[in-house]
Amino acid sequence: MKALTGITVLDLSTIVSGPFCTQMLSDMGADVIKVEPISGDPTRSWGPPFIAHESPYFISVNRGKKSLALDIGSDEGLKLLYKLIQKSDVLVENFKPDRKKKYGLDYDNIKSFNPKIIHLSITGFGNGTNPVQNSPALDLTMQALTGIMSVTGPKNEDKPVRIGVAWLDVLTGLTGVSGILAALIQLGRSHEGQFIDLSLFDVALMSSINIGETFLINGKIPTRLGSEHPQIVPYQAFKAKDSWFTLAVVTEKQYGRLIDLLSSSSLTNNPRFATNSNRVTNREDLICILAKIFSKYSRSYWLKAFSEFNIPSSPINNIDDVFEMEITKDRNNIWNVNHPSIGNLPLLANALQHTTPRSVSNETPPPLLGQHTYELLRGFANLPENEIEFLKNNGSVLCSQKNN
């Protein structure tokens, strides 16, 4: 039995942050009902590429869920949604506050008929009275707004760069998971539900860690440094004779071993580079010396040497390199499930490794749109056949398959 077995999560969220959160909950054993609009989660159409008309974007954050396609804009659809909420333990949504209020999905209304529910609300700017709370927010716009793009990209170039994955969405999803787990523990103690107000803006500021904290302390505006670290040197990418690698020297002992390895007269006993603080101050001179040394030999030469001297380093891989690595197989980082349209479908595994080895035996693939509508209406909502037919005929629900 998994940790969240018996917990029902009603997932009204779309795109990435909410679906990533609920996928994690599903992996932990929760029964996740993905309530989608009749047109489907927008990420279903994000492509190409597609595989059997399915989007890798949608596939990556929606395994283990059941899809119920529902028009909450209709009176019948909204009434049905309230019934589903009443029978659920956790609600996850990412509606803007004004839309939430429009459909009566604000916490004050929901707790009036389900006082024990845990309600996670994901927004761009929170639920409150701030003037921008109803503004749209996506990973890109929030990376830009919260300063992340101002410190990301090539050094000395005035060209903003987005982090290559939806970093902020994923972090927000993970933060939501921790909030829900804490609320479930509190529910067991107090028998009271909770409203969790989670915003991408707050998560971005929280996650700025040393960059944000440094500004709070000294007021200096950070700039783009490429792969360099603002407070540790050397900690960046270097070009060997043939290709790139990273070098991460974070202690004085590691730097001492680097000096022993390189045996350079420019570095040995040089007080300008003797401490990390001095190396940060004299960054440009040190990096210039190291770059010249590293350019003389191949990447494989340097990686072998760094390994022998116990100095942290790595090749800069492409994605295909990563999936060919032995550790990827050893750690079971790819799960294979049987998808109704695709057949065998490889999925990125959950990173959590509990005492019980990870297994995909109970994992189900990302659902087709409305694949489980009928099953959920008959079983979970306990609706009679004639009412389901009525909802289908008036367009309140979409059933892609009568059975799973």
SVG drawing of the C-alpha trace seen along z (x, -y; Angstrom):
<svg xmlns="http://www.w3.org/2000/svg" viewBox="-33 -49 89 54">
<polyline fill="none" stroke="black" stroke-width="0.4" points="0.0,0.0 1.3,-3.4 1.3,-6.5 -1.7,-8.2 -3.8,-5.1 -7.5,-6.0 -7.0,-9.7 -9.1,-11.2 -7.7,-14.2 -9.9,-16.3 -7.5,-17.9 -9.0,-20.9 -5.6,-22.3 -4.2,-22.6 -0.8,-23.2 2.2,-22.1 2.4,-23.2 -0.9,-21.7 -0.7,-18.6 2.9,-18.0 1.8,-18.2 -1.1,-15.8 1.0,-13.4 3.3,-13.2 0.3,-12.6 -0.8,-9.8 2.6,-8.2 2.2,-8.2 -1.0,-6.3 -3.7,-8.9 -6.7,-8.4 -6.5,-11.5 -9.5,-12.5 -8.4,-15.0 -11.5,-17.2 -10.8,-18.6 -12.7,-21.0 -14.6,-19.4 -11.7,-20.7 -9.1,-19.1 -6.1,-20.4 -4.4,-22.9 -1.2,-20.9 -2.8,-18.1 -2.4,-20.3 1.1,-21.6 3.3,-20.4 4.6,-19.0 5.9,-16.5 2.9,-14.3 2.7,-10.5 -0.7,-9.0 -2.1,-12.5 -0.8,-12.7 1.5,-15.5 4.8,-14.8 4.0,-17.8 0.7,-16.4 2.2,-12.9 5.0,-14.1 2.8,-15.4 -0.4,-13.4 0.2,-9.7 -1.8,-7.7 -4.9,-9.9 -8.5,-9.3 -9.9,-11.9 -13.4,-13.3 -14.3,-15.8 -16.7,-18.3 -18.2,-21.7 -18.3,-23.6 -19.8,-26.6 -23.1,-24.7 -25.5,-24.6 -25.6,-20.8 -21.8,-20.6 -21.2,-23.0 -23.7,-21.1 -21.9,-17.9 -18.5,-19.5 -19.9,-20.4 -20.9,-16.8 -17.4,-15.6 -15.8,-18.2 -18.1,-17.1 -16.8,-13.5 -13.1,-14.4 -10.3,-14.8 -8.1,-17.2 -8.9,-19.9 -6.2,-21.3 -6.9,-24.1 -5.2,-27.0 -8.0,-29.4 -7.5,-33.1 -9.3,-34.4 -12.1,-36.1 -12.9,-32.9 -12.8,-30.9 -15.3,-33.3 -17.5,-33.2 -18.0,-29.4 -18.3,-29.4 -14.9,-27.6 -13.6,-29.9 -12.6,-28.2 -15.3,-29.9 -18.0,-28.4 -16.3,-25.0 -15.7,-24.5 -19.4,-25.2 -20.2,-21.8 -16.9,-20.0 -15.2,-21.4 -12.5,-18.8 -11.3,-19.4 -7.7,-20.5 -7.8,-23.1 -4.6,-24.0 -5.0,-27.1 -2.2,-27.8 -2.2,-31.3 0.3,-33.8 0.0,-36.3 -2.0,-34.7 -5.5,-35.1 -6.1,-38.4 -6.6,-42.0 -3.4,-42.9 -4.1,-44.7 -2.5,-42.1 -4.0,-39.0 -6.2,-38.3 -3.4,-38.8 -2.5,-35.8 0.8,-34.1 2.9,-31.5 6.4,-30.1 8.0,-32.4 6.3,-35.6 7.0,-34.8 10.7,-34.0 10.9,-37.4 8.9,-39.3 10.8,-37.9 14.3,-38.6 15.3,-35.1 15.9,-35.9 18.0,-38.9 20.6,-36.5 20.3,-33.7 22.2,-33.7 25.6,-34.6 27.9,-36.9 28.0,-40.5 25.1,-40.1 21.9,-42.0 19.8,-39.1 17.3,-37.6 17.4,-33.7 14.6,-31.5 15.6,-28.5 15.3,-25.6 12.5,-23.7 9.4,-25.0 11.5,-25.3 9.1,-27.5 6.1,-25.4 7.9,-22.3 9.1,-24.0 5.6,-25.3 4.2,-21.8 6.7,-20.3 5.9,-23.1 2.2,-22.2 2.9,-18.6 4.7,-19.5 1.8,-21.8 -0.8,-19.1 1.2,-16.5 1.6,-18.9 -2.2,-19.7 -3.1,-16.0 -1.0,-15.5 -2.7,-18.5 -6.1,-17.1 -5.4,-13.9 -4.7,-16.0 -7.4,-18.7 -10.0,-17.1 -10.1,-20.5 -9.4,-21.2 -7.1,-23.9 -6.8,-26.4 -3.2,-26.5 -2.6,-29.8 0.4,-29.1 1.6,-31.6 4.3,-31.3 5.5,-34.7 6.2,-33.6 7.9,-30.4 10.2,-32.3 11.3,-34.7 11.7,-31.8 13.8,-29.9 16.1,-32.8 18.1,-31.8 21.6,-33.3 20.8,-35.7 17.9,-37.3 19.4,-37.2 22.6,-38.8 20.6,-41.7 18.7,-42.1 22.0,-42.3 24.1,-44.5 21.7,-46.1 23.8,-45.2 21.9,-44.2 23.2,-40.8 24.1,-40.3 24.3,-37.4 27.4,-35.3 26.7,-32.5 27.7,-29.3 29.8,-31.1 28.8,-31.3 28.6,-34.7 30.2,-33.6 32.3,-30.5 35.4,-30.4 36.1,-28.2 32.6,-26.9 31.6,-27.0 31.9,-25.4 35.3,-25.3 36.2,-24.3 38.7,-21.5 40.6,-20.9 37.5,-19.1 34.4,-19.8 32.9,-21.3 32.9,-20.2 32.1,-21.7 34.4,-22.2 32.9,-22.8 35.5,-23.7 33.6,-24.5 36.2,-23.9 39.8,-25.0 40.8,-21.4 39.4,-20.8 41.2,-23.9 44.5,-22.6 44.0,-19.3 43.4,-21.3 46.6,-23.2 48.5,-19.9 47.0,-18.4 47.7,-21.4 51.3,-22.2 51.1,-25.7 53.6,-28.3 50.9,-30.9 48.7,-29.3 51.0,-27.6 51.4,-29.7 49.7,-32.7 48.1,-34.7 45.6,-36.3 43.9,-32.9 44.7,-31.4 41.1,-31.7 37.7,-31.6 37.1,-35.3 40.4,-36.2 39.4,-34.0 36.0,-35.8 37.8,-39.2 40.3,-38.1 37.9,-35.9 38.8,-37.1 42.6,-36.5 42.1,-33.0 39.6,-31.9 41.8,-33.1 44.7,-31.0 42.6,-28.0 40.9,-28.3 44.4,-28.3 45.5,-25.2 42.2,-23.2 42.4,-24.0 45.5,-21.9 44.0,-18.5 40.8,-16.6 37.7,-16.5 38.2,-12.9 41.7,-13.6 40.5,-16.2 37.6,-14.3 39.8,-11.3 42.3,-13.5 39.6,-15.3 38.2,-11.9 41.6,-10.7 42.1,-13.9 38.5,-13.8 37.6,-17.1 33.9,-17.6 33.4,-17.8 31.2,-16.5 30.8,-16.4 28.1,-18.7 25.8,-16.1 22.9,-16.3 19.6,-14.7 20.4,-11.6 23.6,-11.1 21.7,-11.1 19.3,-8.4 22.2,-6.2 24.0,-6.4 24.2,-3.3 23.0,-5.1 19.7,-6.0 19.0,-2.3 20.3,-1.4 18.1,-4.0 15.1,-2.9 14.5,-6.5 12.3,-5.4 9.0,-3.6 7.3,-1.8 3.5,-1.6 0.9,-0.4 -1.0,-3.4 -4.4,-2.7 -3.4,-4.6 0.4,-4.4 1.1,-1.0 4.4,-0.8 5.0,-4.3 8.3,-5.3 7.8,-7.8 10.1,-9.8 10.0,-8.2 9.3,-9.8 12.6,-10.6 11.5,-9.5 13.2,-6.3 11.5,-4.8 12.6,-1.7 10.3,0.3 11.9,0.4 10.1,-1.7 7.8,0.3 5.6,-0.5 3.3,2.5 0.5,0.2 1.2,-2.8 -1.3,-3.7 -0.6,-5.9 -1.8,-9.4 -5.5,-9.2 -7.3,-9.9 -9.7,-12.9 -12.8,-11.8 -11.6,-8.2 -13.0,-7.6 -16.0,-10.0 -18.6,-7.2 -16.7,-5.1 -16.4,-8.0 -20.0,-9.2 -21.4,-5.7 -19.0,-4.7 -17.6,-7.8 -20.5,-10.1 -23.1,-7.3 -25.2,-8.8 -27.9,-6.6 -27.6,-5.8 -30.4,-8.2 -28.7,-11.1 -25.4,-10.3 -27.1,-10.2 -28.8,-13.5 -25.4,-15.1 -23.8,-13.6 -26.6,-14.8 -26.6,-18.4 -22.8,-18.6 -22.1,-18.9 -19.8,-15.9 -17.7,-14.0 -17.3,-10.2 -14.6,-9.0 -15.1,-5.4 -17.9,-3.9 -15.4,-1.7 -11.8,-2.3"/>
</svg>
